Amino acid sequence: MNKLRFQIDITGPSGPDEVSASDLAEFLISIEKSVIACASEFGLELPEEGPVISLVDIAPSSDRLVFSAPEPVVPAVASMTNAILSEDYDDLPRETHQELYEISERARQRGWGIEFKENKRYGILPAKITPTKGVHAPVKPSEITGTTTLIARCLRVGGVMPKAELRLHNRTELLYVDVTEEIAKALGKKLYEEVVLEGKATWRKDVWQVIDFQVASVSEFRRVDPHLAFKELSEVANGRWDGVDAIEYVRQIREED
């Protein structure tokens, strides 16, 4: 995969020897996280092996950091610079906005500036973060809670304060939840098997993603033939949904929310 280079300046310090290793490490981690989150959200191709971005050079007379990234990932960097320059972060993933905000706050506290060097060929704009013109904090997404049932595969469970590592259907990220010893024992007997979990969930409304789950009970998951399931649902409904436009019905519910 072809790799391209882009540059970011840390302004304020007179040279690299005035930037602590810990400060530089925090900055590099935030840049990497922001690019990965942005690339993932936009469906850009990430490398199967090796880093998404890597630091390949530091200019000796200043804090000019030279990064290398696979060509398909670079549009994510361009999108970040467009957001910073326009001060409009609505089109960025919230995780990217959060990382840029944290970069901005650390720079402000140290009296530094962060400057993306323009590269017209790659669409990277001359975006600057300064102590007086930083990145505003992202609005915290609203959350809702309610009882629900989840189907999940338990990959790991245990610990002094028991936790479970769950993989939910239709989700790549793992969900980590606190559980009681009783629930931990039940899950321990079902490792790497699909189980039915009942409990109280918390969702982020902007993406309708479960971010927390309090497990109340665990039961065995039994697969049912889809045709049989729909037949039974139809019998239970007893004609109540006949003639209902499903798409229109869902649209009306969302408008009411």
N, C-alpha and C positions, 0 to 999 in steps of 0.2 A: 504494500500500500504506500503510495507516494506521500512524502511528508513535506509540510510547508512550515515556514518560520514566521513568527510575529514577535513584536517587542513591546515591553512595558517598562517605563521608567519609574523609579521611586525617587521623587524630588524632595529636597530638604537636607538629607545627609550629604556631606561633602564627598563621600566615597563608601565603598562596601564595608570598610573596616569600622564604620560608625553604625552599622546595622547588626544587631545581635543575631546569632544563629536561630534563636527561638522565634524572634519577630519574623525573620525571613521564612522559617518553616511554616508558621501560621499563615502567612500571606500565600505561600505556594499551595498549601492544602486548600485554602478557600478558593483560589483561582481554579484549581483542578476540580473541586466539587461543583463550582458554578458552571464550568464548561460541560462537565458530564451530565448534570441535571438538564441543562439547556439542550444538549445534543440528543439526550434520551427523549425529552418531551417532543422535540421536532422530528423524531424518527430518523435521525442521521445515523449513518453506519459507524459503529464503534469497533475498534480492533478487538478481535477475539483473543489475541495474545499481546502482551506488552502494554506500556502506559498509554493513556489517552493523550496526555501532554507531558513533555519532559523539558527540564531546564538544561540548555545546551551551552550557554555562555553567559558571563557577566562582564560587561565592559569595565576595564581596569580603572578608568578615570571617573566613573559615575556608577550609579546603581541602575544601569540599563540591563534588564534581564531579557535574554533571548530564549524563546520557547520554540519547541518543535511539536507539531501535531499532525496527525493523518489528515490528508486533504479533505475528506468528507466531513471532518469535525470543525474545520475553520469557520464555516458559516455561523456556528454557535457563538464564536468570538465576535464576529461581525454584528450579530444581533445584540450582544451585550453592549458593544460600543455605541450602537444606535440608541439603545435605551438610555445609557448614561448621558449622551450628548443631548438627546431630546427631553431628558428627565421624565420619560414616560415608560413605566415598567409593566404596564398592563399586559403586554404580549409575552413577557418572560415568565418562565415557570416560577412559582413562588420560592422554591428552593434556591434558584439562581439569584433572585432578588434579595433573599435573606443573606446569602454569602457576600454579595456586593455591598450590602448595608454593613455587615460586620467588617469587611475590608475598609470601608469608608470611616467607620467609627474608630478602628485602631489607628488609621492614618491621622484622623483629626486629633486624637489624644496625644500623638507624637509630633504634631505639627508638620506632617508630611503631605505630599501630594502623590497621586497615582495617575500616570499618564500612558494611555494606549497610543502607540505611535501609528500614524496613518499608513495604511497600505491599500491604495485604491484598487489594486489588482485583486485583492482578496475581499474587498468590501469593508475593510476595517477602518473605522472613522477615528479622527483625532480626539478621543474622549478623555476628559480629565476629571479626577476627583480631587478636590482641594479641601483644606480645613474650613473654608467658608462656603464651599459649594459641594456638599456631599450627597450621598444617596439616602433618600428618606426611607424610613422603616416600612416594611410591607404591612398591610393591614392584616391583622390576625383573622384567619378564616373562621366563620361561625361554625358551631358544632351542634349536633343534636344527639340525644341518647334515647335508647328504647330497648325493649326486650326483643330478641331475635334468635333465630337458629342458623348456625353456620355449619357447613361441611368443610372439614379441614383434614390435613395429614399432619400428624405430630412427628416432628423430626428429632426433637430432643426435649427432655424434661428432667427436672431434678434441682439439686442445690439446697443449701441451708435454708434460704428463703425461696421455696420452689418457684421456678419459672418454666414456661413451656414455649417451645419454638414451633410455630404453626405455619404451614403453607396453605393458604386459602385458594379455592378455585378461582380461575381467571385473574390471578394476581401474581406478579413476579416477586415482589418484596415479601419477606417473611414478617410475621406478626409475633411479637414477643409479649407474653402476658404473665401476670402473677397468678398463681393457682394455690389452692389449699393442698395439704398433704394427701387428703382423700382423693382429690381430683388428680394429683400427680401420680398416685398409685394406679388409678384407673387408666390414665393416659399411658403409663409405663407398660401396661399390658397390650397396648395397641400401637406401639411404635411403628412408623412407616405404613400404617393402615389408615384408611379414611374413616373418620368418626363423625358423629353428629354432636355438636356442642350447643347447648342452650344457655343463654345468659343475657347480660346487659351490654350492649355495644354502644360505642361512641363513634359517630361518623363526622368527617369533614364535609360540609355541605357543598363546597366548591367543586369537589371531585367525587363526592359520594363514596369515600373510601373509609373503611373501618380503621381507626387509629388506636382503639383500645377495646378490650373485651374482658368482661368479668365472667368467668365460666361458672355456671351453676350446676350443670350436670353433663355427663358424657354417656352416649349410647352408641350402639353399633349401627353402622351405616349399611343399609340393605338396598341394593340396586333393584329398581322396578322397571319393567319394560315400558318405554314411553307411551306406546299405544294403549297399554292397559291403564296407565296413570291418567291419560287424558280421557279415557272412557269412564273411569271412575269419577273424575272431576265433573264430567258432563252429567253423569247421573245425579251427583250431589247437587249441582246447580239447578237441576230440574227446569231448564229452559230460561232461567233468569237472564242469561247473557245473549240470548238469541236476538239477532238484529242490532247488537251494539258494535259500533265502529271502534275497535281497540285503539287505533292511533289517535282518533279524535278524543276518546275518553282520557287517555294519558296526557294529551296536550291540555285539556281542561284542568286536570289535577295540578299540573305544573304551573299553570297560570294562576291558580288559586293560591299556590305557595308563594 
